[in-house]
Amino acid sequence: MKGKVFFSFYILLSILFGISLYSEEDGRYTGPIPRSEKRILDGKSEFQKTGAFPLEWKLFYKGKQGDFVVFYDLNGDEIHYRYRRNKFDLDAEFFVKDLFPGNPYRVKGEWIGYYFYSVDERGKRSSLPTPKKVPAEPKEFVDRQSIPIFKLTEYIEVRTDDLLY
């Protein structure tokens, strides 16, 4: 019985502490990437207006998928970064060995294309993406389901200078 009471008390404290940890109104620590940081959808709307897509992002690392490392923003939208030429590229494996899932990074790259999920005549979206090269077709690229593809040139872990107490 004591164990259950202690566990319930622990859960309650962690919830209360967690809420105060992430409150934005009182100026406390809100996480390594601020909510005001540009999102991928913002970059797509910028592309629609100016024809230029941002090359530097603050994103969270998700994991590897084939020859790509996948990063996501606060909305959950993804950008794929090609980090190796093929599966035998050991130098590239060494380059991304320090990436850790869930950690925030400032990522730079060269925009090389995007994945587009086409819609058929019935209005059903394809489950397999079509890789497209730059220059991007504005209507396709601005689609919420399209995923930008970059060539990874640099990443730096985002660290905060705030002290948690």
C-alpha positions as CSV (number, residue, x, y, z in Angstrom):
1,M,0.0,0.0,0.0
2,K,2.8,2.4,0.9
3,G,4.4,1.7,-2.5
4,K,1.2,2.7,-4.4
5,V,0.8,5.9,-2.3
6,F,4.4,6.9,-2.9
7,F,4.1,6.1,-6.7
8,S,0.9,8.2,-6.9
9,F,2.6,11.1,-5.0
10,Y,5.6,10.8,-7.4
11,I,3.3,11.0,-10.5
12,L,1.5,14.0,-9.1
13,L,4.7,15.8,-8.3
14,S,6.2,15.0,-11.8
15,I,3.0,16.3,-13.5
16,L,3.0,19.5,-11.4
17,F,6.8,20.0,-12.0
18,G,6.4,19.3,-15.7
19,I,3.7,21.8,-16.1
20,S,5.8,24.6,-14.4
21,L,8.8,23.5,-16.5
22,Y,7.1,24.2,-19.7
23,S,5.0,27.3,-18.9
24,E,5.8,30.2,-21.2
25,E,4.0,33.0,-19.5
26,D,6.3,33.3,-16.6
27,G,9.5,33.3,-18.6
28,R,10.8,29.9,-17.4
29,Y,12.6,27.3,-19.4
30,T,10.5,26.1,-22.3
31,G,12.8,23.7,-24.2
32,P,15.8,23.8,-26.4
33,I,13.9,25.1,-29.5
34,P,11.6,28.1,-28.8
35,R,8.1,28.0,-30.0
36,S,8.7,31.1,-32.1
37,E,11.3,29.2,-34.2
38,K,10.4,28.9,-37.9
39,R,8.5,25.7,-38.8
40,I,8.7,23.8,-42.1
41,L,5.2,25.0,-43.1
42,D,6.5,28.6,-42.6
43,G,9.4,27.8,-45.0
44,K,7.0,26.4,-47.6
45,S,4.9,29.6,-47.4
46,E,8.1,31.6,-47.7
47,F,8.9,29.6,-50.8
48,Q,5.5,30.3,-52.3
49,K,6.0,34.1,-51.8
50,T,9.7,34.5,-52.6
51,G,10.8,31.3,-54.4
52,A,13.5,30.6,-51.8
53,F,13.4,27.9,-49.2
54,P,15.5,28.3,-46.0
55,L,18.7,26.2,-45.8
56,E,19.2,26.3,-42.1
57,W,16.8,24.8,-39.5
58,K,16.5,24.1,-35.8
59,L,15.0,20.6,-35.7
60,F,14.8,17.4,-33.6
61,Y,16.5,14.3,-34.9
62,K,14.2,11.3,-35.6
63,G,16.5,8.6,-37.0
64,K,18.0,7.1,-40.1
65,Q,16.0,5.9,-43.1
66,G,18.2,4.3,-45.8
67,D,20.7,7.0,-47.0
68,F,18.8,9.7,-45.1
69,V,18.7,11.1,-41.6
70,V,15.3,12.4,-40.7
71,F,14.7,15.6,-38.7
72,Y,11.3,17.0,-37.6
73,D,10.0,20.4,-36.3
74,L,7.6,21.2,-33.4
75,N,4.6,20.4,-35.7
76,G,6.0,17.0,-36.5
77,D,6.7,17.8,-40.1
78,E,9.9,16.2,-41.5
79,I,12.9,17.1,-43.6
80,H,15.1,14.3,-45.0
81,Y,18.8,14.9,-45.3
82,R,20.9,12.7,-47.5
83,Y,24.1,12.0,-45.6
84,R,25.7,9.2,-47.7
85,R,26.1,8.2,-51.3
86,N,25.4,4.5,-50.7
87,K,25.5,1.9,-47.9
88,F,29.2,1.5,-48.3
89,D,30.0,5.1,-47.5
90,L,31.7,4.6,-44.1
91,D,32.9,8.2,-43.9
92,A,29.3,9.4,-43.9
93,E,28.4,6.9,-41.2
94,F,31.1,8.4,-39.1
95,F,29.9,11.9,-39.8
96,V,26.4,11.2,-38.3
97,K,27.4,8.8,-35.5
98,D,26.8,11.5,-32.8
99,L,23.1,12.1,-33.7
100,F,20.8,11.0,-30.9
101,P,17.0,10.6,-31.4
102,G,15.0,13.4,-29.8
103,N,17.9,15.8,-29.5
104,P,17.6,19.3,-31.0
105,Y,20.1,20.3,-33.8
106,R,20.8,23.3,-36.0
107,V,21.0,21.7,-39.4
108,K,22.4,23.1,-42.6
109,G,22.2,21.6,-46.0
110,E,21.9,22.0,-49.8
111,W,18.3,21.7,-51.0
112,I,18.2,19.0,-53.7
113,G,14.6,18.1,-54.0
114,Y,11.4,16.9,-52.3
115,Y,9.1,13.9,-52.0
116,F,5.6,14.4,-53.4
117,Y,2.6,12.2,-52.6
118,S,0.4,12.4,-55.7
119,V,-3.4,12.4,-55.6
120,D,-5.2,10.2,-58.1
121,E,-8.5,11.0,-59.9
122,R,-10.6,9.6,-57.0
123,G,-8.9,12.0,-54.6
124,K,-6.9,9.3,-52.8
125,R,-3.3,10.1,-51.9
126,S,-0.6,7.7,-53.0
127,S,1.1,5.8,-50.2
128,L,4.5,5.9,-52.0
129,P,6.2,9.3,-52.6
130,T,7.6,10.4,-56.0
131,P,11.0,12.0,-55.6
132,K,11.3,15.3,-57.4
133,K,14.3,17.5,-58.1
134,V,14.9,21.2,-57.7
135,P,13.5,23.5,-59.1
136,A,10.3,22.7,-57.3
137,E,6.9,22.9,-58.7
138,P,5.3,25.5,-56.3
139,K,1.9,23.8,-56.2
140,E,3.4,20.4,-55.4
141,F,6.0,21.6,-52.9
142,V,3.7,23.8,-50.9
143,D,1.4,20.8,-50.3
144,R,1.4,19.9,-46.6
145,Q,2.4,16.2,-47.4
146,S,5.5,17.1,-49.4
147,I,8.8,16.4,-47.7
148,P,11.9,18.5,-48.5
149,I,15.1,16.7,-49.3
150,F,18.5,18.2,-48.5
151,K,22.1,17.1,-48.7
152,L,23.5,17.3,-45.2
153,T,26.5,19.6,-44.8
154,E,26.5,20.5,-41.1
155,Y,24.7,19.9,-37.8
156,I,25.3,21.3,-34.4
157,E,23.5,20.2,-31.3
158,V,21.4,23.0,-29.8
159,R,22.2,23.5,-26.1
160,T,20.7,25.9,-23.7
161,D,22.6,28.2,-21.3
162,D,19.6,28.2,-18.9
163,L,20.1,26.7,-15.5
164,L,17.3,24.3,-14.4
165,Y,16.7,24.6,-10.6
